[in-house]
Amino acid sequence: EFEKYATLLDGAIRKSGAKTILFATANITQFYKPSYKEYRYPDSFKKLNDMQLRFGKKHGITVAAAGYAWMKYLGKNPSKKKLMDLYHSDKGHPGGKGTYLYACLLYAVLTGRSPVGLARSFKDIRGGFSVPKKEALRMQQVAWAQYLENTYE
């Protein structure tokens, strides 16, 4: 159903004079609901992002492949602790660090500029939030690399 509705939405977006951008998220984890066997890292991330990348390439739509950005950041075999560090405590949605990585990628996609050097501390968000300097730099670099990898326009 993704292709059917993405095609319809893209048509409406283009008709309005705007440009479609797909946001291919990271997936929920097997820890979110252990009975969900199909949500294993990295396979579920690849499945979700590949589907959108294929569609984007076919239709000339930019894709922010955030799941792949997370994979670049996490590596092939991250520990459960490292993987969960990007998630909210519900184990299914992005937490502060995961959201920061998303934001870095979206910045690159929307501006065409590297996110390296962007702010990493946000005092007004939920009582304050900061990504350690070294981690923030790595996330910024990963986001830029992912943007460059998926830019085909």
Disulfide bonds with the S-S distance in Angstrom:
none
